[in-house]
Amino acid sequence: MDSQTIRILLDGEAVSITDLAPTTSLLAWLRGARGLVGTKEGCNEGDCGACTVVVGELADDPADAPRLYAVNACIRFLATLDGKAVFTVEHLRSLAGGALHPVQQAMVDCHGSQCGFCTPGFTMSLWALYEDRHAQGEAAADPARIRSALAGNLCRCTGYRPIVEAGERMFDAPSRLLDRDRLRTALLALRRDDTLDFGHEGGRFVAPRSVDELLALRSRHPAATLLAGGTDIGLWVNKGLRRLDTLIHTGEVAALRAIVPHAGGLRIGAAASLTAAFAALVRLHPELAELRERFASPPVRNAGTLGGNVANGSPIGDSMPALIALGARVVLASVRGRRSLALEDFYLDYMKKDLAADEIVEAIELPPPAPARRLRSWKLAKRFDSDISAVCAGFALELRAGRIHAPRIAFGGMAATPRRATATEAALAGRPWDEAALAAAQCALEHDFAPLDDLRASAGYRRRAAAGLLARFFLETRPDAPLAAAQTRAFAAEDLAGGGR
């Protein structure tokens, strides 16, 4: 196979691509080069969902059925889809023999389209859910699951109710499913044995296939941009108009996508998607179900990686407070060897990490669950779904005979880095978990952080919100009459554990 040619399966047709800038987005290519204008450009930053398409790829075991998942075409570089399938809204009618697909027909019947601009994106998100439910043997979806699947799609005409109703109605008609056996055969024909090394007009995109190859490339090109899911780097190009001369893509390194048991805990490869990583985290720690639901949107979680979120080092990255509270460690690798450090020690200052130019984040490792541990993580934002945090918190402590041991409290949005509240932890350690301990901890919290005013929140709000979240943690975990989660949150009517919002 030509190592300088991108090959994808577009709406069932094998397509070869050359002479294209490596940072060309899937959206730009679909609309400009292929004339597939059903996929819309709205925000161009992965927020509105008008550009949603569905990607198909081989499972880790190629003998299994391929996976299908929704992504934002606007922030997905075309080169990262080499060897994968892309399905656009134009393809749905072919699946239904020229008639409207059940998803499309349900949108018509339920009046789910108003101005129509966002409709293709909603339709593709619903189609991904439609295929997933059928693949799981469940030809139905409850409203909470439908709303969860649509969390990455915005409608300016406020037509959500009929769209959710369409998500229920689409299962009523005779099923029209993608032939996954045929898709698997087509993807196997595109499967690459060599390394894609794609260049055009001074830009270069390389997708190594092993950790050793990746580390060697990083050593030779320390100034290159490491690209994982592109959910942040795509904005550098679209909004910042940055030129990226060399991209090293981590997504084809199978070892970096692995999620495996480790020393009684868990090891999550840096290239594992946020969707896969959070599924594993929630299996180990069910208390993180709400954080998973509110972390970005399904298309962003399907593309983005946990390693990318950690390596980016944003002070408002939502994964870090919970991971720090759990005692996570980050594994760094280079041709010189490997080292491991506590995640909180990885962050030095605003967007500065303890990461050498030739190093990569290889994995995140979590210790085994502690039987006596109480764990919670919450975020506060202006919008419930798919929004950037004003404050995000992770709380963990062990209760032994009613006393606090090993408290670990971390916040995002309160400082230049995700950071532990060390004074608050010290105020809690060894005390009974009662209202006096809470009051002492809230007083200490005032000295742990000096938050800033910005567009998302004032410093005063952040202080009060952090203290309120600490109080909520107390109410849910105190030894005497702890409250259930439904009693402490505003969205108590929704079943988040079942996929609601």
N, C-alpha and C positions, 0 to 999 in steps of 0.2 A: 504494500500500500504506500502511496506517495506521502512522505512525511511532511510535505509542505502544502497539502490540500486538505481542507476541512470537508468532511462528508457527514451529512445528516439525512435523516428521513423526514421530509416535509410533507405533511398530510398524506403519508403513504408513498411518496415518491422519493427515491434516492437522489440527492443533489450534491454536487461537488462545487466547492467555492475556493477561488484563488483571487489574488489581486484585490485584497480588502484590508483596510486598516485593522489591526488586531483588537482595537477598542471599539469597533463597530458594534452597536447593540443589536440584539435580535429584532427589536421593534423597528429600528431604522432600516434594516435589511428587508424585513417582511414588507414594509410599506413602500420603500424606495426601489428595491431591486426585484421584488416578486409581485408587486401590485396587490398584495393582500391587505386591503385597507379596512377590513372589518376590525382588526386589532387597532385600537385608538391610542393616540398620545394625549394624555391628560396632564398629570403633574410632572412626568418624566423624572420621578425620584422614588418610585416604588411605593407610593402612598395611596393613590386613588383607585388602582385596580382596573382602569379602563383598558390597559394593555395585556390583561391576563391571558396566558396561553397555557396549554398543558404539555408537559414533557414526559416522554416515555424512555425508560432505560432498562437495561438488563439488570436482573436481580444479582446479588452477590454470588449466588449459585445460578449460573445461566440456565440450568435445567428448570428453574422455577419460572412462573409467569413474570413478565416485565412489570416494573412499577410505573405508575402514572401519578403525576402530582402537578399542581398549579404553580406557576411562577410569574413574576413581573417581567415582561419582555423588555421594558425600557432600561432596566439596569442589569440585564444579563448579556454579557458579551457573547457574540455568536460563536467565537472560537471555543468557548467552554462547552459547547453542545456537540462537539465532534463525536460521532458514534452514537448519538442519541436521536430520538424522534421528537418532532415538534408538531403539535396539532393546534390549528387555529379554528376560529368559529366557522370559517368557510367549509371546513371539513365535515361538520356535523350532518349536513343534509345528505352527504354521500353515504354516511353510516345508516341513514334511514331510507335508502333507495330513492333519493331525490325528493322525498317528502320532508316536512319538518321533523327534526329529531324530537323525541318526547320532551326533552328539556326545553327546546324552542317552542313547541306547541303549548306547553304549560305556561310559559311566559306570555304567550298570546292570550290564552284562555283566562288567565288570572290578571290580565292588564298590568303585567310587570314591567312594561316599557313605557316611559313617558316621553321625554325628549329623545331618548334612544341612544345618547352618546355613550353612556356607561353600560348599556345592555349587553354588548358582546363580552365584556369582562365578567359581569354577573353570570352570564350563560356558561362561560368556560369554567368558572368556579363551581357552579352547580353541576356541570358535566363531570368534573373531577370527583365530586361527591357521589354522583350517580354511579359512576364506574366503581368507586371504592366500596359503596354499600353492596352492589351486586357481587363484587369480588369476595366480600365477606359473607355472602349468602343471606344478606338482609336487604330485601327490596323495599326499603322504607327508611325514612330518617325523621326523627322528631324535630320540632321547631328549634330546640336549643342547639342541636347538632347542625342544623341548617344555618342558623345565625352565626355559629362558630366558623363554618366554612366560608361565610361571606364577610368575615371580619376585615378582610383586606380590600373590600369593594365599597366605594362611596357613591351615593346618589344625590346629586344636587336638587333633584325634584322631590326628595323625601318619599320615595316609593317603596320603602322597605317591606311594609306589610304584604302587598301583593307579590313581591318577589319571594318572600318566605313561603307564602301560600303556593307559589309555583314550584318551590322546592319540595313541597309535600305532594303536589299534584303530579309531578313528573314520573312518579313511580306507578301511577294508576294505569297508564297505557302499556301495551305489550312492549317488552324490553327490546332495545336496539343497542347491542353491546359491541364494543371493539373486539375484533378477533385477536386475542392476545397471543395465541399460538402463531398466527401469521406475523404479528409484530415481532415476536421473539426471533423467528426465522430471518426476518429482514434486518434486525439489529445484529444478529450473529454475522451476517454478511458484511456489516460495516465495522465489525470489531477489529480494533487496531492492535497489532503486535509490536509496532515500533513506537517511537516517541514523536508526537506532533511537534514540529518545530517550524512555525509559520511566521514568515516575515513579509513586510510590505512597507516601502518608502521610509525606511529607517526604524520602523517599529518591529518588535519581535515578540512572539508568544510561544512559550515552550511549556509542554505538559509532560514532565517526567513521570515515570511509571513505578519507580521504587524510591524508598527513602534514601538509599545511597546515592542514586542519581540526583535526587533533589538537593541533598546536602552538597554534592560536588558542584552543582550549578550555583547554589547560594554562595559557596566559597569563591567561585570565579566571578560572580556578579553580585557583590554585596549591595550595590546601589539599585538593583532591580526591585520592582514591586512584586511582593508575594501576593498572589490572587487566590482567594478561596471562593466564597460564594458571590463576591462582587456587590453585596448589598450596600456597602459603604463606598467602595472604589468606583462603582458605577456613577455615583453622585459626583465624585471628583471630576469625572469626564463630562457628565451632562450639565452640571451646575457650575463647577469650578473651571471648566474648559481646560483642564490640565492635560498636558501631553505626557504619556507614559511610554518611554522608549522600549523597555524590556519588561515583559510580564512573565513570571514563573508561576504556573498554575498548579495548585496542590491537589486538585480534585480527582486526578487519575491515579493517585498513590493509594492502592487498596489498604495498605497497612495503616494509613492515616485516617481511614474511614471506619476502622474497626472499633467496636465497643465491647469490652471483654471484662469478666471478673478479674479483680486484682487484689491480692492480699486481704480477702474478705470484703473488699469494697468494689470499686469500679475504676476502670481506665477508659477514658473517652478520647479517641484519636482526634487530632486537631481538625481534620477535614470531615468529621462526622457532621451531618446537617443538624441544625437546631431542632428539627422535628425528631430525628432519631435520638439525639442526645437527651432531649427533655423527656422522651418516652422512657428511656432507661433511668433517668433521674427520678421520675415520678414512680416507677416501679419500686425503686429502692426507698424513696422518700415521698409517700403519697401527699404529704403536706405541701408539696410544691406544685400541685395541680393548678391552683389559681394563677401562680406566676407563669406557668407554661401557657395558659390560655391568654394571658395579657401581654406576653412577650411578642411584640410586633404583630404580624398577621400570618396566616398559613402560607401565602406565596413567599414571604420573606423568610419564614422558618424553614421552608422547603429548600431554599437556595443558600441561605446563610449558614455559617458553621459556628459551633461553640468555640472552637479554637480561634476563629477570626474575631469573635466578640471579645474574648479574653486578650488576644494580642493587640487589638486596636487600643485598648486601655482607656476608653472614654470614661470620664467620671460619672456618666449617667448610663453606662452599660448595665443592663438589668440582670445579667447572669452573675456578676461578680459578688454582690453582697451575700447572696445565698451560698455561693461556693465558698466564700471566705468563712462564713459562719459554720459551714460543714468541715472546715479544716482542709480544704483542697490544696493540692500542690500542683505546680506547673512543671512539666518536663521540657527542658530546652536541649536542642541537639545541634551539632555542627560536625564537620569533618574531624574536629579535635576531640570529640567525645560528647558525653551527655552530663547534665547536671539537673538537680531538682531543687526547687525552693518553694516555700510557702507562698501561696498566691498573693497574699497581702504585701509580701516583700518584693514582688515583681514590679510593683508600681512605685516609681521614684518621685515623680512630680507630674504636672499636667502633661499628658500625652508622652511621658518619658518612662521607659521601662528598663529593667536590668536585662537587656537583650543585646548581645554583640551583633555587629554588622553581618557576620557570617552564620548566625544562629537562627533557628526557627523554633516556634512552639510546636512540639511534637505530640504532646498529650496533656490531658488534665486528669489527675488521679485523686480519687476520693477515698477516705478511710471507711472501714465498715461501720454500719449503723450502731449506735450505742443504745442498749435497751431502755435506759432511763432518760434518754435525750428528748427534749421538747424542741421542736423546730417549726418556724414559720418564716415566710417571706412575702412581703407585699410591696406594691408600687402605687404611687399616687401620681396622676396625670390629669390634664384638663379633659381628656376624652378617655372613656373606658377602654375602647378597643384601639389597638394599633397606634399608640401615641408614645412620645418620648416622656420619660419620667421627670417629674419635679423632684421627687424623693423616692428612693427604693431602699428597702431595709431587709436585712437577714438577721434572724435571731435564733440562737441555739443555746441551750443550757441543759445540764443534767440535774435531776432532782433525786436526791438520796436522803431518805428519812425526812423529807420536807425541806431540806437545805439545798442551796444552789452550789453546784460544782461545775467547773470548766465552762463558764459563760463565754460566749463568742457572739459579739454584736457588730455588724458591719452596715455601713450606709453608702449609697451612691447619691450624688447630687448635693452632698453636704460639704464637699471639699474638692481640691484639685484632682484627687484620685479617689477611687473606691477605698474606704479606710475603715479600720476597726475603731470602735468607741472604747478605748482602753480605760479611760477614767470611769466610764459607766460599768464596764466589766469588773473593775476593781471594787466598785461600790456594791456590787451584787455578790461577789464570791464569798462563800461560806455562810451567808445569811439565810434565815428562813425566807421562803418566797411568799411575802405578805405585802400589805399596803405600805408598811414602813420601808421595806426594801425598794419598792417601786418609787416611792417619793425620793429616796436617796439617789436612786439611779437617774431619775429625771433631773435632779439637781446637778449631778455629775455630768449629765449629757450636755448641759449648757457650756461646759468647759472643754468638751471634746472637739467641737467644730465651730468655725466662724464662716457660715455659708454666705454666698453672695446673692445680690439681687440680679435677676435677669428676666428675660421675656417669659420664662415658664413659671417663675414664682419669686416672691420677695424673700429676703433673708428671714424676716420674722415669721412668714408662713412656714418656711422650711423648719425652723426651730420648733414651732408649735406642732407641726405635722409629725416630726420625728418623735417628740414626746408623746403624742397621741398614739402612734404606732407601738411604742413601747408599752403604753397602757393597755392597748388591745392585746398585745402578746401576754401580758400579765393576766388579763381577764380570761383568756383561752387556756392558760397553762397553770394557773394557781392550783395548789393542792385542794383548797376548799371551794367546792361548787364551781368548777371551771365552766365557762360558757361555750356552747357550740359555735362553730363558725357562722352558722346562719343567724345567730343572735348578735353578732358584732359587725356585720357588714351590711352596706346599704342595698346590695343586690341579692338579698336573701332568697328571693323568689326563684332565682336561677340555680340550676344544678350544675355547678362548674365541673364537678367530677365527672359528669356525664357529657361534657362537651358544651355546656351552655355558656352564656355571656352575662 
